[in-house]
Each structure stands twice: as structure tokens, then as C-alpha cells.
Amino acid sequence: MLVPFFIVIVISLMASVLAKRRGKEYFLAGRSIRWPMLFGTLLGTQLGGGFIIGNSDSVWRIGVSGGLYGIGLALGMIILGCGFGQRLRKAEVGTLSELLGQQYGSSRLQVMSGILSVLSLGGILMSLAIGLKRFLLSMGYSSEWIYLLSWSGVILYTAYGGLLAVVWTDLIQSIVMIIILVITFGTVFWPRWPEIASRAYELGFPVDGSIVATLLIPLAFIFVEQDMAQRCFAARGPRDIRNGFMLASILLIVLSAVPIACGLLGKEFSIENGSIFMQVLQKYAHPAIGIAAATAVLVAIISTASSVLLAASSNVAKDLMKGGGQIVTLCIGAIALLGPYLSDDVISSMVASYEICVGALFVPIIMAVCSKTKLPQSAAWWAASLGIMGLILSKQIDHVWCVAIPFVTSYIGFGIGWKRARFLTVVREGN
């Protein structure tokens, strides 16, 4: 059953070798990525284990509102495609942390944001490892060696070929995933749509703080996510960014129907036995469709993992160590193997990984990208500090909109830092 998946791994390794021969810059591929390739790598990055497995499990727990994770990602990508991504491309930098260091004139800020980004991306990478392990278990493959072999393939082709290899393989993998998920929806879920709609009506659309966070935190994280910014930095031009992001976001919204339908149809199953997605397919799908869909999910996990792995490596190599791309990639990929032994909840682990980076860096990055002049570093430090404090406070409040607290406190902190810098400038000029 895993033969198609390992065929994709082998193809990815071959693409990595070819990409290496092209001699493009390791992390940005010579800033030459055109929009068809950009579309493929964006979809491959976001259409991962969190989107399919995590969304299905979340809908199973909560109802339709549990499927907002994918919608949040798509909305963030639309905003990036409508102008924000083009601004990133004009900055001519390699990481968001480097952009912060330039705009605020602070190397310490670059290091701090680089560390936060690595921690956040590392958490996401571990979440993907959790998704891979759980999915293999739901397919009856409990051997640690199969998990280790699968993850090792991802590490190898990412570390060897760099961004160009990831982009090439993402495009191939995205085409495979789209075709298989559309066929799965048409053969498994569409014929049972009345039953799915009935269950959706019964469960309603509950909204609480965790549901709002599932929508807003991924949306905000798109703006501070190094792998998304890395695609903008590597794009050939503004038109490529617009077309690639808009097309990928539309496909992401359409394909959200698959995990939502799956979670609703799988209400009768127990989540203790593995992923809801696989259990539904095993009961309702033809064996050939089940194998194809399982392949699509596994491919989705590795395509996202390779993008996140390379993004985390770029932060370490460019912002913290100033070198060592391939070795850093190998080390981070190996550390991520620990994910399944630390947690078993994909979506919760992903959202938790997003939160600290969003709370600390969302406002400073937005201001840095939108400003045409240098900004006072005190504004960034105050924004980051109060953003973290707001995040801690939001965890103590049980309210549907408590997720907005870090954004508000961070913006207030930015204003305080800005005013403080202007006051000190006036004092110095007066003396």
C-alpha cells in the first residue's frame, strides 16, 4: 500500500539531484521562481498533514467550525497576493528576521526574531511528524522503521537540493494531491452529501475562543511565516507573487470541503484508532481509491515538511549561524523526529507553535513591511514584549475574542516604543 508513496519519495530525491546540478542559490533559488512553480510550492506547503488529517479530526471533535484552519490559511494567502507579498519581494532580503534587522537597525532584534521563528517552525515540523506517524498507524504500519525511512527521505531531498528541489517536488506533489483529492471527494463524499449535510445541521456551528484562534492565528501566522516569506523573496517578480498566491488560496478553499466532509461523515468512529480520514476511507471508499487517497495524504505531509524544514534552516543559517545550510537542514530534520513522542494532537500543536511567533512578531513585521523609512528599534521591542504578555493574558480569559488580545497589546507596545523614541530624539536635539 505504501509503494506509491515511496515512488514519490524516489522522484523527489531525483529532483533534488537535478536541482543541485542547476547550481542555484540554496535558500532562494536565484530569485527565479515563476508563478506556476510558485503556485505548486505554495499549495504543497499548506496542503499538508494539518490541513487534511488535523482538519478532519478537528471537525470530528467540534463540527463544521472545526474546519476553519484551512480557511484561515487561504485568507492570509489572499492578502499576501494582493500586495503584501510584493512588498516583501522588494526588500531584497533572505529572511523576515533580516528584514526586521534592517528596518529597525538592530542585529539583536534579527537574532531574537530568528530564534522565535526557528522555535515556531520547529513546532510545526514536529506536528507534521506527528501527523505522519499517526497516519501510518491508522494504515496498520506500526513499525518505527517505516516512519524513520519516510522522514529520512524528506530530510535527504530537502537538504541536498535546497529551495529549487523543494519547489520542483512541491509542484509534482501538488498535482498528484489535487487529482486524488478531487476523485476522492467525487466518489466517496459527494454521493453521501445528504448525510453529511444532515450531520452538519445537527452539530451546528459552535464558536468559542479556540475556534476563533483556529481561524485567526493561522491567518496571522502567514505574515510572519518564514516559508511563505521565502517564496516571496524567491519569486521572479510581483506578477508571479500575485498569480501564485491567489490561485493557491482559491484551490485551498475548494479543497477544504474534503476534510470537512470527512470529519462529519466519520462521527461514528473513535479517534483513538488513528486518523478519522483514513477510517472513513477504509469503510466507504473502493480499496484503490483508499490507497490513492492515503498516498495523497502522505505526499501532503512530506511536501509541507520539506518547505518548513528549509525555512527553519534558512533562519538558523542566515540569522543565527551565518552559514551551514545543508548541515543545519539535516540536524533540524533529525530533531523533528521527536514530534510523535511528545504529543499526538496535530492542530493543537500547530496552533500552539504559531502563537508565540504571532504574538511577538506580527505587529513589528507588518510595520516594517509597510513603512518606507527606518523605524525605531524600541518600537519593535515594546511591541514584542507586550505581545507576549497579551498572549499570556489571553490564556487566562475565557472569551470568544480573547485571541485578539496579543494583537491589541502588541500594537499598543509599538505605539509606546515609537513615542518613547521620538521623545528621546527631541530631548537629544534640544541639548
Phi, psi and omega in degrees: 000333182270359183302313179300323180296314181289335173296318177297320178299316180296317177300320179296320178295321178295319178298325179296318178296315179296319179297321179298323180291336179292338175072022178287158178303137193300313187266338185235002176053036178068019182050049186237012186282121177272169191295325177298319177291324178295317176302314182297316182287327176294315179293319178296325180292317186269336182272067187245202182297323178296320183292315185270302183287309182298317178298316179300314179295321181294318177295322178301320182285318195249323189119196185303323182296343176289348181267015183283350180303310180295325179294320178299317177300315182296319180296320177297321179292326177298315179296320177299317181290339183272008175150326183295319180296323178296323178295321177299317182298323181291342183290339179055048176237178182252337179220160176295326178296322176296321177298316178297317180300321180289310186291329181257359178061043184218114176289329178294323177295322178298317180294315181300313181292327176297318179296314179299319180296318179296317178298317180294311180294326177296321177296319178296318180298319177294324177298321178292324176295322175300313180299318179297313181297315180296321181291320177297321177296318181293339177269000178093009180257092183267355182294131177296331183293324178294317177298313181296320179295318180297312182292325179296324177299319178298314181299316185294311184288332177288314183293325186281315189262345180072202187298321182298319177296318180297317181296314180299312182291325177300319180297314178298314182293323179296317178299316178299314183295316181300312181299313183291318181293323176295316178297318179298315179297317183291328184264332185256313189266320183299318178296339181252022184299321178301319178295318180296315179297322179296318179291325177297319179294319180296319183281337181072200183228071182295142180228122173222187184301319181293326179291315178298321178296323180298331177273309190281323183294313175299323178300313181290326183294332177307326184279343180243009185273120185298324182291327175290317178296323180300323177294321178294315180298327185270352182292152181290323181193177182302320181298321179295321178296312181300308183294316182296313182291318183294315180295318180295321181293321178298314179297324181295319178295315180298315184286348175299338179299332183292302180294328178295312178297321181295315180298321179289318181290336184265018182300335182281348184267164177261133181286348179292340185268015181118200183284141177298322182304312183290323179296320178296316180296320180297330181272317191256338188264153170298144182309321180295319177294321179298318178295316180297315181294321177298320177298318180299318181293315179297320177296320178299318180296313184288329179292319177292318182300319181295321179293315180294320179299315181292323179295315178298321179296322180294324176296315181294313186289325184265328186256335186245315185253339183060048176149175174083045186303305185292317180297317179299317180299316179298317182293314181295319178299321179293320179297323182295344177302338183287345186313306184296344182266359181248333182202169178224009182251109187293304185296314180299320179295321180293312181298319178298323178293327180290320199299312185295322179291320178295313182300320185273325193246347185302306183294313178301322180289315178303314181294321180294320181287321185278339183277142178264357180233168176295148182245151179290134183294335178297329178296319180291317182294317178295318179297316180294317182296310181289334175295317177295318178298319177296324178296316178298316179298320183296335179285343181265355185246129179260085179214150186299329183254019180296339180296340181280346185302312180301325179294317181293311182294324179294319179294320176298318178298320178299317179297320179297314180296322178296311180297320180298316180296318179294321179298315180294326177296317180296319180297315181295318180293328180291331179278000000 
